[in-house]
Amino acid sequence: MRTTKGMTLIELMLSVSLSAVLLVLAIPAFTTVIDNTKMATVAGRFQTELAFARSEAITRRRYVTVCRTQDNETCIFSGAWSEGAMTFEDRNGNRVRDSNEEVLRVQTKSDFSGLHIVDTGRRQQVSFRPDGRSAGTNITLRLCDRELEARRLLIINVGGRARVAKPTSSTPNCRS
């Protein structure tokens, strides 16, 4: 009696076909997981930057401002926050970095992993008072994917607390 070990050609073709079908089904789900992880990471990083700015305002007993920047030295007042953001000690509280004011941290475009962060256009920067409260009104930043669909909201209230929330169906995308 003779027994053979191994697989027949039909068994091998069936295994390869089944593996290919499973792979085709798994790739979109895996891409979604990667995109969601990237979005959560960027939202968390920016939320941490805001918490850092608030903490520094309290520690230094001075205004600390976070603004958009492209050159890591001066604030810009339009465009996406994901082009770059700068946190600086705002000694005179004018929400614009002057040459004698220290840059505390900078986030570059690459820190945002190709995602977009935009605001509603009402506030051009986020400033924290020496007591940690936000100087101004509430602000909501929209974090959008590569297709400019809002995936997360970063909400900073007047008390200075930043939180991440999921957008609703009525949340505008980053084109608006």
C-alpha positions in Angstrom: 0.0 0.0 0.0 1.4 3.3 -1.1 0.5 6.7 0.5 1.5 10.0 -1.1 2.2 13.1 0.8 1.5 16.6 -0.5 -1.3 18.3 -2.4 -2.8 17.8 -5.8 -2.8 20.6 -8.4 -6.5 21.1 -7.9 -6.1 21.4 -4.1 -3.3 23.9 -4.6 -5.4 26.0 -7.1 -8.3 26.0 -4.7 -6.2 27.1 -1.8 -4.6 29.9 -3.9 -8.0 31.1 -5.1 -9.5 31.1 -1.6 -6.5 33.1 -0.3 -6.9 35.6 -3.1 -10.6 36.1 -2.4 -9.9 36.6 1.3 -7.2 39.1 0.6 -9.4 41.1 -1.8 -12.0 41.3 1.0 -9.6 42.2 3.7 -7.6 45.0 2.0 -10.5 47.6 2.1 -11.2 46.9 5.8 -7.5 47.1 6.6 -7.2 50.5 4.7 -10.1 51.8 6.8 -8.4 50.7 10.0 -5.2 52.5 8.9 -7.1 55.7 8.0 -9.0 55.7 11.3 -5.8 55.2 13.3 -4.1 58.0 11.4 -7.0 60.3 12.0 -7.1 59.5 15.8 -3.3 60.0 16.0 -3.4 63.4 14.3 -6.4 64.5 16.5 -4.7 63.3 19.6 -1.5 65.1 18.6 -3.2 68.4 18.0 -5.3 68.0 21.2 -2.0 67.4 23.1 -0.5 70.6 21.5 -3.5 72.6 22.8 -3.2 71.1 26.3 0.5 71.9 26.2 -0.2 75.5 25.3 -2.8 75.8 28.0 -0.4 74.3 30.6 2.4 76.7 29.5 0.0 79.7 29.8 -0.7 78.7 33.4 2.9 77.9 34.3 4.4 81.0 32.7 1.5 83.2 33.8 1.3 84.7 30.4 -0.8 84.3 27.2 0.3 81.4 25.0 -1.1 81.3 21.5 -1.3 78.5 18.9 -1.6 79.8 15.3 -1.2 78.6 11.7 2.3 79.0 10.2 4.2 78.1 7.1 7.7 79.4 8.1 7.6 78.4 11.8 8.2 82.1 12.7 5.1 84.1 11.8 1.4 83.5 12.1 -0.8 83.3 9.0 -4.5 84.1 9.2 -6.0 81.9 6.5 -5.7 78.5 5.1 -5.6 75.1 6.7 -4.1 74.5 10.2 -2.5 71.3 8.7 0.0 73.5 6.7 1.8 74.0 10.0 1.1 75.2 13.5 3.2 77.1 16.0 2.8 77.6 19.8 4.4 80.7 21.2 4.6 82.8 24.4 2.4 85.8 23.6 3.9 88.3 26.1 1.7 91.3 25.0 -1.4 89.2 24.4 -1.9 90.5 20.8 -2.2 87.0 19.4 0.6 87.7 16.8 4.2 86.5 17.3 6.6 89.4 17.8 10.3 89.0 17.4 10.9 89.0 21.2 8.4 86.2 21.9 9.6 82.6 22.3 8.4 79.9 20.0 7.7 76.9 22.3 6.8 74.2 19.7 6.1 73.8 16.0 4.1 71.2 14.1 5.0 70.9 10.4 2.9 69.8 7.5 4.3 66.3 7.7 3.1 65.9 11.3 -0.5 65.9 10.0 0.0 62.9 7.8 -1.6 64.4 4.7 -4.9 65.1 6.6 -6.6 68.5 6.6 -7.5 70.6 9.6 -9.7 73.6 9.0 -11.8 75.9 11.2 -15.0 77.7 10.7 -13.2 81.0 9.9 -14.2 82.8 13.1 -11.0 82.4 15.0 -7.6 82.7 13.4 -5.7 81.4 16.4 -6.2 79.7 19.7 -4.9 81.8 22.7 -4.9 80.8 26.3 -4.9 83.3 29.2 -2.6 83.0 32.2 -5.5 81.3 34.1 -5.8 78.6 31.4 -9.1 79.9 29.9 -9.4 80.3 26.2 -9.2 83.9 25.1 -12.3 84.3 22.9 -15.2 82.1 21.9 -15.5 78.4 21.5 -13.7 77.1 18.4 -14.3 73.9 16.4 -11.6 72.5 14.1 -12.6 69.9 11.5 -10.2 67.1 10.8 -10.8 65.8 7.3 -9.4 62.9 5.3 -7.8 63.1 1.8 -11.2 63.4 0.2 -11.9 66.4 2.5 -14.7 64.7 4.4 -14.9 65.6 8.1 -13.9 62.6 10.3 -13.2 64.2 13.6 -14.0 67.5 15.4 -11.6 69.2 17.8 -13.7 71.5 20.1 -12.0 74.0 22.3 -14.4 75.6 24.8 -14.1 79.0 26.5 -12.7 77.3 29.7 -9.7 76.1 27.6 -10.6 72.4 27.5 -10.1 70.7 24.1 -12.0 67.5 23.3 -12.4 65.3 20.2 -15.8 64.4 18.9 -17.2 62.6 15.9 -18.9 64.8 13.3 -22.7 64.6 12.7 -24.3 64.2 9.3 -24.8 68.0 9.2 -21.1 68.7 9.7 -19.7 70.5 6.6 -16.7 69.0 4.8 -13.4 70.8 4.5 -14.3 72.3 1.1 -16.9 74.6 2.8 
